[in-house]
């Protein structure tokens, strides 16, 4: 009788522990994304081949969308030139750190070298609703 009880107790423990082992095996491995690199404080470039561009003003969307649209316009207008310096003028009390993150993400996604970035907070821009205007300095290809 005691052997039977002992076997039943062992069997009950084995059955109780079985679902726990199964759950441990199904646990997914979490992935972490790499943080984008911070733009450099300064860069060097040949001054004879510098080109200057300014993004168009836009009042569409929030700050992050306006920064993305401005960068897209600048990358298109530079025509393959390597952007070495960006200066972003941000109106109002927007999150200035977000501009740096968006620039880093955009350049990293497109596998471009990170440009030096200056962010300046301004009181307002000429277009109502516009939150950012970005000017770029790029080195034209030979």
HELIX and SHEET records of a PDB file:
HELIX    1   1 UNK A    2  UNK A   26  1                                  25    
HELIX    2   2 UNK A   47  UNK A   49  5                                   3    
HELIX    3   3 UNK A   63  UNK A   77  1                                  15    
HELIX    4   4 UNK A   96  UNK A  109  1                                  14    
SHEET    1   A 4 UNK A  50  UNK A  54  0                                        
SHEET    2   A 4 UNK A 132  UNK A 139 -1                                        
SHEET    3   A 4 UNK A  82  UNK A  91 -1                                        
SHEET    4   A 4 UNK A 116  UNK A 122  1                                        
END                                                                             
